[in-house]
Amino acid sequence: MTDTDSIVGAKAKRARDAAGLSLRDVSRALPEVPGTDPSAMSERERGSRSWTVEQVVKVAPLYGVSPASLLPENDSEDTDP
């Protein structure tokens, strides 16, 4: 997987841990979101599986954070076109 997957996974794990949730809790809270079973979420947190936009958007509020807080920081300079 990519560095982005690893970064999002690490941030998501920290947020989940801070929220006091288990992977099973996440799976039970989001049954309508594909790929949120405990095994798949564990792989995502380790960076060995990609995240979908829907997964990031749905897990963030469950963890008490914004979706943007789970994404890598943008280190590039903004430039005018």
N, C-alpha and C positions, 0 to 999 in steps of 0.2 A: 504494500500500500504506500501511500504518499506521506510526506512530512505533515501535510495538512490533516490527514486522518489521525496521525499520532498526536498532534497538538489538540485537535478537537476531542479525541478520546481521553487524553490526560485531564483536560479542563472539565470534561463531563464527569469523570470519575471523582475529581476533587469536589465538584458541586454536589454530586449525588451523596458522597460521604458526609459533606457538611450539612446536607438536608436530613441525614439520618435514614436514608432509604436503602433497601437492599435491591439487587437486580430483580428479584421476584416481585417486590413492591412496584417497581417500574412496569413490569410486564402486566401485573394485575390492574394498574391504573390506566394503561394505554392498550387495551385489547384490540382496539380498532386500527392501531398503527402497525403495519407490517414490519417484521424484523425487530420487534421489541421483546422477544422472548429472552430469558436470562442468558442463554448460551450466546446468542447473536450479539446482545448488548455487551457481554464480557469481551467478545472479540473486537467490538468497536472501541471499547475503552482501552484495549491494548494496542489499537492502531492497525490491527490485522484485517479489518473489514471497513469498508467505506460507510460514511453516514449519508443519509438522504436529507434534503432540506426539510421534509416533513418531520423526520425524526428529531432534528435539532430544534425545530419550532415547537414541537409537542413536549419534549423532555425539559426544555429550559424552564418554563413556568412551574413544572412539577418540582424542579430543583430549587426554585426561588430565584432564578437568574434570568437575564435577558438572552435571547438567542445569540445576539451579537457578542455577548461575553464568552461564548463557547468557541468563537471563531478565532483564527490566528490574527494577531495584530498586523495592521497594514504598515509596513516599514518604509514603503516607497513614498517619495515626495509627490504631492499633488502638483500637476503642471497644467497650465492653460493650454487648450488646443491651438 
